[in-house]
Amino acid sequence: MNFKLHVWRQDGPGDKGRMTTYEAPDVSPDVSFLEMLDQVNEQLINSGDAPIAFDSDCREGICGTCSLVIDGVPHGPSRATTACQLHMRHFSDGQEITIEPWRVKAFPVIKDLVVDRSAMDRVMYAGGYISVNTGSAPDANAIPVPKEKAETAFDAAACIGCGACVAACKNASAMLFVAAKVAQFAHLPQGQPERTRRVISMVERMDREGFGNCTNYAECEAVCPKEISTRFISDMNRQFITAALTSREFAEPAEAAQDGD
């Protein structure tokens, strides 16, 4: 198979960037999209040109590192598939393919197709964990968890934090990512002690990082490689409102204002 690639090249954060066209000849239909880019980079290196910078790690659809917008769709045309698991047989011979980075203000471009997604890490640092020391692994039946809640938590925990939801959203919202990370603890007993603080801290950090708000277009769910449901966003909104109304840190300013009157 032969392809013509239109690839975004950007030397660094301060560079304006430009689209550059490359030929990708004799590509096996069974190789992955990233393996195809590896072949192109070999050609570039052999000809003395700089290779295309892109992220990858596990190449098994687990880590979420392979952040590419392929023909306008994060991770490409195949539903529930990461770019590293997208195979060239899903394209037509002779097809022209446009490859761009995540175009999100909160994800500044580092070089070419590589973006800085540390904003999502900072959201996780704000509360996406359980801070208690749990010691050694408890017996399986030591903490009974209803099957429905366990499955819901597992569905949320499937989020790999790739950022495709943000890249697809017209508002650059990270609501699906944050909602999944809140929900994976909210439905388990271990997550209850910090439930209120977690949702407030993570939502506030998300806003400070410059992500937009959700307007229910569900583009995030459509491109999510793990098919995380937007119902988690509704769940998080309910949790946040409840936490904001009952949390002491939100109640104190109102009480102080009342005393001042």
Secondary structure, DSSP 4 states (H G I P E B T S, - for coil): --EEEEEEE-SSTTS--EEEEEEE-S--TTSBHHHHHHHHHHHHHHTTPPPPP---S-SSSSS-----EETTEET-SSTT--GGG-BGGGS-TT-EEEEE---BTTB-EEETTEE--HHHHHHHHTTSS--S---SPPPTTSS---HHHHHHHHHHHT-----HHHHH-TT-B-HHHHHHHHHHHHTSGGGSTTHHHHHHHHHHHHHHTT-B---S--HHHHH-TT---THHHHHHHHHHHHHHHH-HHHHHHHHHHHHH-
